[in-house]
Amino acid sequence: MFDELLGRVEINPAVMLGKPVIRGTRLTVEIILEKLAAGRTVDEVREDYPFLAREDVLAALAYARNAIGTDELIPNVTRGR
């Protein structure tokens, strides 16, 4: 399922300067994530962009998780100073 979701995101230098977008649109993953971070629900995001499927919004989340996922932990050296 995760790979299916990631397949909904594309990066093309000719579209939105190469930012990740939902395949076949000019809607960036960044915009979807901003709306979700601001408290909008998946359904509310879809109301804003009626051409989106629920899976497209989930694909933005999957892309973000994939982008920050790592097995390497980097300690925050400024914490507690």
MOPAC internal coordinates of N, CA, C and O (Angstrom, degrees):
PM7 1SCF
backbone

  N    0.0000 0     0.00 0     0.00 0    0    0    0
  C    1.4584 1     0.00 0     0.00 0    1    0    0
  C    1.5343 1   111.37 1     0.00 0    2    1    0
  O    1.2310 1   120.92 1   139.22 1    3    2    1
  N    1.3292 1   115.84 1   -40.78 1    3    2    1
  C    1.4634 1   120.08 1  -178.78 1    5    3    2
  C    1.5285 1   110.78 1   -60.27 1    6    5    3
  O    1.2310 1   120.48 1   134.33 1    7    6    5
  N    1.3348 1   116.69 1   -45.67 1    7    6    5
  C    1.4674 1   120.46 1   179.17 1    9    7    6
  C    1.5233 1   111.61 1   -64.33 1   10    9    7
  O    1.2310 1   120.30 1   143.70 1   11   10    9
  N    1.3295 1   117.03 1   -36.30 1   11   10    9
  C    1.4693 1   120.55 1   176.34 1   13   11   10
  C    1.5195 1   110.47 1   -60.98 1   14   13   11
  O    1.2310 1   120.78 1   136.89 1   15   14   13
  N    1.3288 1   116.11 1   -43.11 1   15   14   13
  C    1.4669 1   119.92 1   179.09 1   17   15   14
  C    1.5157 1   110.58 1   -63.97 1   18   17   15
  O    1.2310 1   120.44 1   134.33 1   19   18   17
  N    1.3228 1   116.76 1   -45.67 1   19   18   17
  C    1.4665 1   119.79 1  -179.84 1   21   19   18
  C    1.5238 1   111.68 1   -61.97 1   22   21   19
  O    1.2310 1   120.08 1   152.10 1   23   22   21
  N    1.3135 1   117.46 1   -27.90 1   23   22   21
  C    1.4581 1   121.28 1   177.30 1   25   23   22
  C    1.5192 1   113.38 1   -67.47 1   26   25   23
  O    1.2310 1   120.37 1   166.26 1   27   26   25
  N    1.3141 1   116.89 1   -13.74 1   27   26   25
  C    1.4663 1   121.18 1   177.86 1   29   27   26
  C    1.5248 1   112.25 1   -83.42 1   30   29   27
  O    1.2310 1   120.67 1   171.39 1   31   30   29
  N    1.3302 1   116.33 1    -8.61 1   31   30   29
  C    1.4642 1   121.61 1  -179.46 1   33   31   30
  C    1.5150 1   108.33 1  -107.16 1   34   33   31
  O    1.2310 1   120.82 1   -43.58 1   35   34   33
  N    1.3261 1   116.04 1   136.42 1   35   34   33
  C    1.4574 1   119.92 1   177.07 1   37   35   34
  C    1.5182 1   110.86 1  -131.60 1   38   37   35
  O    1.2310 1   121.68 1   -26.62 1   39   38   37
  N    1.3154 1   114.39 1   153.38 1   39   38   37
  C    1.4584 1   121.37 1   175.38 1   41   39   38
  C    1.5242 1   106.40 1  -124.54 1   42   41   39
  O    1.2310 1   121.69 1   -60.57 1   43   42   41
  N    1.3236 1   114.36 1   119.43 1   43   42   41
  C    1.4533 1   121.00 1  -177.95 1   45   43   42
  C    1.5292 1   106.90 1  -137.94 1   46   45   43
  O    1.2310 1   119.69 1   -60.63 1   47   46   45
  N    1.3292 1   118.20 1   119.37 1   47   46   45
  C    1.4606 1   120.47 1  -178.45 1   49   47   46
  C    1.5295 1   113.60 1   -55.01 1   50   49   47
  O    1.2310 1   120.10 1   157.11 1   51   50   49
  N    1.3227 1   117.42 1   -22.89 1   51   50   49
  C    1.4661 1   120.74 1  -179.36 1   53   51   50
  C    1.5260 1   112.77 1   -85.16 1   54   53   51
  O    1.2310 1   120.21 1   174.57 1   55   54   53
  N    1.3261 1   117.20 1    -5.43 1   55   54   53
  C    1.4701 1   120.80 1  -178.37 1   57   55   54
  C    1.5229 1   108.79 1  -121.23 1   58   57   55
  O    1.2310 1   120.46 1   -59.46 1   59   58   57
  N    1.3067 1   116.73 1   120.54 1   59   58   57
  C    1.4651 1   123.85 1   176.88 1   61   59   58
  C    1.5414 1   111.77 1    51.48 1   62   61   59
  O    1.2310 1   121.09 1  -138.81 1   63   62   61
  N    1.3223 1   115.52 1    41.19 1   63   62   61
  C    1.4646 1   122.65 1   177.31 1   65   63   62
  C    1.5196 1   113.16 1    57.61 1   66   65   63
  O    1.2310 1   120.59 1  -152.72 1   67   66   65
  N    1.3252 1   116.47 1    27.28 1   67   66   65
  C    1.4586 1   120.53 1   176.97 1   69   67   66
  C    1.5104 1   115.20 1    85.10 1   70   69   67
  O    1.2310 1   120.30 1  -173.54 1   71   70   69
  N    1.3390 1   117.02 1     6.46 1   71   70   69
  C    1.4633 1   118.88 1   175.92 1   73   71   70
  C    1.5234 1   108.75 1   -69.26 1   74   73   71
  O    1.2310 1   119.92 1   -28.67 1   75   74   73
  N    1.3361 1   117.75 1   151.33 1   75   74   73
  C    1.4631 1   119.19 1   176.49 1   77   75   74
  C    1.5316 1   110.23 1   -65.53 1   78   77   75
  O    1.2310 1   121.12 1   -48.41 1   79   78   77
  N    1.3276 1   115.47 1   131.59 1   79   78   77
  C    1.4683 1   122.20 1   179.17 1   81   79   78
  C    1.5208 1   108.89 1  -129.77 1   82   81   79
  O    1.2310 1   121.38 1   -16.90 1   83   82   81
  N    1.3238 1   114.96 1   163.10 1   83   82   81
  C    1.4528 1   119.63 1   171.79 1   85   83   82
  C    1.5269 1   106.48 1   -71.79 1   86   85   83
  O    1.2310 1   120.97 1   -51.73 1   87   86   85
  N    1.3178 1   115.74 1   128.27 1   87   86   85
  C    1.4675 1   122.76 1  -175.32 1   89   87   86
  C    1.5359 1   110.86 1   -47.80 1   90   89   87
  O    1.2310 1   121.23 1   -48.04 1   91   90   89
  N    1.3278 1   115.25 1   131.96 1   91   90   89
  C    1.4594 1   121.12 1   176.90 1   93   91   90
  C    1.5151 1   114.35 1    81.05 1   94   93   91
  O    1.2310 1   120.26 1  -175.11 1   95   94   93
  N    1.3463 1   117.11 1     4.89 1   95   94   93
  C    1.4679 1   120.94 1   178.84 1   97   95   94
  C    1.5216 1   109.13 1  -129.38 1   98   97   95
  O    1.2310 1   121.32 1    -1.76 1   99   98   97
  N    1.3056 1   115.08 1   178.24 1   99   98   97
  C    1.4573 1   121.52 1   171.61 1  101   99   98
  C    1.5255 1   109.90 1  -112.38 1  102  101   99
  O    1.2310 1   120.86 1  -161.22 1  103  102  101
  N    1.3255 1   115.96 1    18.78 1  103  102  101
  C    1.4609 1   121.26 1  -179.72 1  105  103  102
  C    1.5233 1   109.03 1   -89.04 1  106  105  103
  O    1.2310 1   121.05 1   -61.25 1  107  106  105
  N    1.3356 1   115.59 1   118.75 1  107  106  105
  C    1.4597 1   119.58 1  -176.00 1  109  107  106
  C    1.5260 1   112.00 1   -79.39 1  110  109  107
  O    1.2310 1   121.92 1   -28.80 1  111  110  109
  N    1.3163 1   113.92 1   151.20 1  111  110  109
  C    1.4636 1   121.17 1   173.35 1  113  111  110
  C    1.5273 1   108.54 1   -58.08 1  114  113  111
  O    1.2310 1   120.31 1   141.53 1  115  114  113
  N    1.3027 1   117.02 1   -38.47 1  115  114  113
  C    1.4595 1   122.49 1  -179.28 1  117  115  114
  C    1.5291 1   111.80 1   -55.98 1  118  117  115
  O    1.2310 1   119.96 1   134.77 1  119  118  117
  N    1.3224 1   117.68 1   -45.23 1  119  118  117
  C    1.4634 1   120.79 1  -179.43 1  121  119  118
  C    1.5285 1   110.69 1   -63.85 1  122  121  119
  O    1.2310 1   120.55 1   137.70 1  123  122  121
  N    1.3229 1   116.56 1   -42.30 1  123  122  121
  C    1.4688 1   119.86 1   178.93 1  125  123  122
  C    1.5244 1   109.90 1   -62.28 1  126  125  123
  O    1.2310 1   120.26 1   134.79 1  127  126  125
  N    1.3187 1   117.12 1   -45.21 1  127  126  125
  C    1.4609 1   120.72 1   179.94 1  129  127  126
  C    1.5234 1   111.63 1   -63.76 1  130  129  127
  O    1.2310 1   119.98 1   141.16 1  131  130  129
  N    1.3240 1   117.64 1   -38.84 1  131  130  129
  C    1.4697 1   120.89 1   177.16 1  133  131  130
  C    1.5187 1   111.07 1   -59.82 1  134  133  131
  O    1.2310 1   120.72 1   136.15 1  135  134  133
  N    1.3212 1   116.23 1   -43.85 1  135  134  133
  C    1.4635 1   120.27 1  -179.87 1  137  135  134
  C    1.5262 1   111.25 1   -65.09 1  138  137  135
  O    1.2310 1   120.44 1   137.10 1  139  138  137
  N    1.3361 1   116.76 1   -42.90 1  139  138  137
  C    1.4625 1   120.09 1   178.74 1  141  139  138
  C    1.5305 1   110.70 1   -65.46 1  142  141  139
  O    1.2310 1   120.40 1   139.31 1  143  142  141
  N    1.3307 1   116.85 1   -40.69 1  143  142  141
  C    1.4628 1   121.02 1   179.05 1  145  143  142
  C    1.5253 1   111.58 1   -65.31 1  146  145  143
  O    1.2310 1   120.57 1   151.92 1  147  146  145
  N    1.3189 1   116.51 1   -28.08 1  147  146  145
  C    1.4637 1   121.31 1   178.93 1  149  147  146
  C    1.5318 1   111.86 1   -80.52 1  150  149  147
  O    1.2310 1   120.67 1   178.66 1  151  150  149
  N    1.3339 1   116.33 1    -1.34 1  151  150  149
  C    1.4551 1   119.24 1   176.38 1  153  151  150
  C    1.5109 1   115.99 1   103.43 1  154  153  151
  O    1.2310 1   120.40 1  -179.17 1  155  154  153
  N    1.3265 1   116.85 1     0.83 1  155  154  153
  C    1.4623 1   119.29 1   177.58 1  157  155  154
  C    1.5232 1   109.03 1   -70.51 1  158  157  155
  O    1.2310 1   120.18 1   -34.29 1  159  158  157
  N    1.3040 1   117.26 1   145.71 1  159  158  157
  C    1.4558 1   122.03 1   176.75 1  161  159  158
  C    1.5303 1   109.28 1   -86.13 1  162  161  159
  O    1.2310 1   121.41 1   -12.16 1  163  162  161
  N    1.3155 1   114.91 1   167.84 1  163  162  161
  C    1.4629 1   119.54 1   176.42 1  165  163  162
  C    1.5234 1   109.58 1   -57.31 1  166  165  163
  O    1.2310 1   120.27 1   135.74 1  167  166  165
  N    1.3204 1   117.10 1   -44.26 1  167  166  165
  C    1.4674 1   120.02 1  -179.94 1  169  167  166
  C    1.5211 1   111.98 1   -64.15 1  170  169  167
  O    1.2310 1   119.87 1   142.56 1  171  170  169
  N    1.3285 1   117.84 1   -37.44 1  171  170  169
  C    1.4634 1   120.33 1   178.56 1  173  171  170
  C    1.5266 1   111.39 1   -67.34 1  174  173  171
  O    1.2310 1   120.52 1   140.91 1  175  174  173
  N    1.3281 1   116.61 1   -39.09 1  175  174  173
  C    1.4666 1   119.59 1   176.40 1  177  175  174
  C    1.5233 1   109.26 1   -62.65 1  178  177  175
  O    1.2310 1   120.72 1   138.75 1  179  178  177
  N    1.3150 1   116.24 1   -41.25 1  179  178  177
  C    1.4691 1   119.68 1   178.92 1  181  179  178
  C    1.5241 1   111.70 1   -66.51 1  182  181  179
  O    1.2310 1   119.86 1   148.57 1  183  182  181
  N    1.3239 1   117.87 1   -31.43 1  183  182  181
  C    1.4740 1   120.36 1   175.08 1  185  183  182
  C    1.5274 1   110.11 1   -65.49 1  186  185  183
  O    1.2310 1   120.95 1   141.45 1  187  186  185
  N    1.3431 1   115.78 1   -38.55 1  187  186  185
  C    1.4739 1   120.26 1   178.33 1  189  187  186
  C    1.5274 1   111.66 1   -66.97 1  190  189  187
  O    1.2310 1   120.90 1   146.93 1  191  190  189
  N    1.3300 1   115.88 1   -33.07 1  191  190  189
  C    1.4621 1   122.50 1  -177.19 1  193  191  190
  C    1.5290 1   108.41 1  -131.47 1  194  193  191
  O    1.2310 1   120.21 1   -98.96 1  195  194  193
  N    1.3333 1   117.20 1    81.04 1  195  194  193
  C    1.4692 1   121.18 1  -173.08 1  197  195  194
  C    1.5268 1   114.82 1   -59.78 1  198  197  195
  O    1.2310 1   119.73 1   162.60 1  199  198  197
  N    1.3205 1   118.13 1   -17.40 1  199  198  197
  C    1.4674 1   120.35 1   179.39 1  201  199  198
  C    1.5281 1   112.09 1   -78.31 1  202  201  199
  O    1.2310 1   120.03 1   171.47 1  203  202  201
  N    1.3340 1   117.55 1    -8.53 1  203  202  201
  C    1.4600 1   120.68 1  -179.56 1  205  203  202
  C    1.5176 1   111.73 1   -82.56 1  206  205  203
  O    1.2310 1   121.12 1   -39.49 1  207  206  205
  N    1.3079 1   115.46 1   140.51 1  207  206  205
  C    1.4648 1   121.45 1   168.79 1  209  207  206
  C    1.5291 1   107.43 1   -90.45 1  210  209  207
  O    1.2310 1   120.93 1   -19.62 1  211  210  209
  N    1.3009 1   115.82 1   160.38 1  211  210  209
  C    1.4665 1   120.80 1   176.61 1  213  211  210
  C    1.5309 1   109.59 1   -54.83 1  214  213  211
  O    1.2310 1   120.59 1   139.35 1  215  214  213
  N    1.3186 1   116.47 1   -40.65 1  215  214  213
  C    1.4567 1   121.26 1  -179.01 1  217  215  214
  C    1.5217 1   112.54 1   -64.21 1  218  217  215
  O    1.2310 1   119.91 1   152.91 1  219  218  217
  N    1.3358 1   117.78 1   -27.09 1  219  218  217
  C    1.4605 1   120.59 1   176.97 1  221  219  218
  C    1.5279 1   110.79 1   -65.91 1  222  221  219
  O    1.2310 1   120.84 1   138.17 1  223  222  221
  N    1.3257 1   115.99 1   -41.83 1  223  222  221
  C    1.4687 1   120.06 1   178.35 1  225  223  222
  C    1.5259 1   109.28 1   -66.57 1  226  225  223
  O    1.2310 1   120.32 1   137.34 1  227  226  225
  N    1.3159 1   117.00 1   -42.66 1  227  226  225
  C    1.4614 1   120.72 1   177.42 1  229  227  226
  C    1.5258 1   110.70 1   -63.71 1  230  229  227
  O    1.2310 1   120.44 1   147.68 1  231  230  229
  N    1.3241 1   116.77 1   -32.32 1  231  230  229
  C    1.4591 1   121.17 1   177.83 1  233  231  230
  C    1.5302 1   110.79 1   -63.62 1  234  233  231
  O    1.2310 1   120.29 1   142.73 1  235  234  233
  N    1.3262 1   117.05 1   -37.27 1  235  234  233
  C    1.4662 1   120.35 1   177.17 1  237  235  234
  C    1.5271 1   109.91 1   -62.40 1  238  237  235
  O    1.2310 1   120.40 1   137.91 1  239  238  237
  N    1.3137 1   116.85 1   -42.09 1  239  238  237
  C    1.4639 1   120.64 1   177.36 1  241  239  238
  C    1.5189 1   111.16 1   -65.60 1  242  241  239
  O    1.2310 1   120.28 1   137.96 1  243  242  241
  N    1.3123 1   117.07 1   -42.04 1  243  242  241
  C    1.4574 1   121.15 1   179.44 1  245  243  242
  C    1.5244 1   109.95 1   -63.45 1  246  245  243
  O    1.2310 1   120.18 1   139.96 1  247  246  245
  N    1.3144 1   117.27 1   -40.04 1  247  246  245
  C    1.4573 1   120.66 1   178.76 1  249  247  246
  C    1.5298 1   110.33 1   -63.13 1  250  249  247
  O    1.2310 1   120.55 1   135.56 1  251  250  249
  N    1.3247 1   116.56 1   -44.44 1  251  250  249
  C    1.4626 1   120.50 1   179.85 1  253  251  250
  C    1.5235 1   110.59 1   -62.27 1  254  253  251
  O    1.2310 1   120.46 1   136.95 1  255  254  253
  N    1.3148 1   116.72 1   -43.05 1  255  254  253
  C    1.4622 1   120.68 1   178.55 1  257  255  254
  C    1.5252 1   110.16 1   -61.84 1  258  257  255
  O    1.2310 1   120.85 1   137.60 1  259  258  257
  N    1.2988 1   115.97 1   -42.40 1  259  258  257
  C    1.4576 1   120.66 1  -179.87 1  261  259  258
  C    1.5333 1   110.67 1   -66.04 1  262  261  259
  O    1.2310 1   120.73 1   143.09 1  263  262  261
  N    1.3212 1   116.21 1   -36.91 1  263  262  261
  C    1.4665 1   120.85 1  -177.45 1  265  263  262
  C    1.5257 1   111.87 1   -68.97 1  266  265  263
  O    1.2310 1   119.88 1   147.10 1  267  266  265
  N    1.3190 1   117.84 1   -32.90 1  267  266  265
  C    1.4638 1   119.65 1  -177.78 1  269  267  266
  C    1.5157 1   113.01 1  -102.81 1  270  269  267
  O    1.2310 1   120.33 1   171.80 1  271  270  269
  N    1.3255 1   116.97 1    -8.20 1  271  270  269
  C    1.4569 1   120.35 1  -179.02 1  273  271  270
  C    1.5211 1   110.86 1   -67.83 1  274  273  271
  O    1.2310 1   121.24 1   -47.51 1  275  274  273
  N    1.3215 1   115.23 1   132.49 1  275  274  273
  C    1.4537 1   121.01 1   178.58 1  277  275  274
  C    1.5159 1   108.71 1  -156.98 1  278  277  275
  O    1.2310 1   121.00 1   -27.18 1  279  278  277
  N    1.2943 1   115.70 1   152.82 1  279  278  277
  C    1.4603 1   120.21 1   174.65 1  281  279  278
  C    1.5205 1   110.62 1   -90.33 1  282  281  279
  O    1.2310 1   120.54 1   168.96 1  283  282  281
  N    1.3099 1   116.57 1   -11.04 1  283  282  281
  C    1.4564 1   121.34 1  -177.97 1  285  283  282
  C    1.5215 1   109.83 1   -92.12 1  286  285  283
  O    1.2310 1   120.66 1   -53.72 1  287  286  285
  N    1.3187 1   116.35 1   126.28 1  287  286  285
  C    1.4575 1   121.24 1   177.01 1  289  287  286
  C    1.5132 1   109.04 1   -99.93 1  290  289  287
  O    1.2310 1   120.81 1   -49.60 1  291  290  289
  N    1.3205 1   116.06 1   130.40 1  291  290  289
  C    1.4553 1   121.46 1  -179.66 1  293  291  290
  C    1.5223 1   106.93 1  -113.88 1  294  293  291
  O    1.2310 1   120.09 1   -66.60 1  295  294  293
  N    1.3312 1   117.44 1   113.40 1  295  294  293
  C    1.4687 1   119.47 1  -177.84 1  297  295  294
  C    1.5206 1   111.00 1   -65.48 1  298  297  295
  O    1.2310 1   121.64 1   -31.70 1  299  298  297
  N    1.3151 1   114.46 1   148.30 1  299  298  297
  C    1.4650 1   121.06 1   176.55 1  301  299  298
  C    1.5197 1   107.07 1   -85.94 1  302  301  299
  O    1.2310 1   120.11 1   -77.96 1  303  302  301
  N    1.3220 1   117.40 1   102.04 1  303  302  301
  C    1.4536 1   121.13 1  -174.63 1  305  303  302
  C    1.5193 1   113.17 1   -74.70 1  306  305  303
  O    1.2310 1   119.84 1   166.51 1  307  306  305
  N    1.3254 1   117.91 1   -13.49 1  307  306  305
  C    1.4770 1   120.01 1  -179.61 1  309  307  306
  C    1.5198 1   111.98 1   -92.10 1  310  309  307
  O    1.2310 1   119.71 1   170.57 1  311  310  309
  N    1.3228 1   118.16 1    -9.43 1  311  310  309
  C    1.4601 1   121.41 1  -178.79 1  313  311  310
  C    1.5176 1   109.38 1   -64.58 1  314  313  311
  O    1.2310 1   121.01 1   -45.39 1  315  314  313
  N    1.3280 1   115.67 1   134.61 1  315  314  313
  C    1.4521 1   121.38 1   174.86 1  317  315  314
  C    1.5190 1   114.31 1    82.74 1  318  317  315
  O    1.2310 1   120.26 1  -173.70 1  319  318  317
  N    1.2941 1   117.11 1     6.30 1  319  318  317
  C    1.4737 1   119.28 1   179.15 1  321  319  318
  C    1.4887 1   110.85 1   -98.35 1  322  321  319
  O    1.2310 1   120.10 1   180.00 1  323  322  321

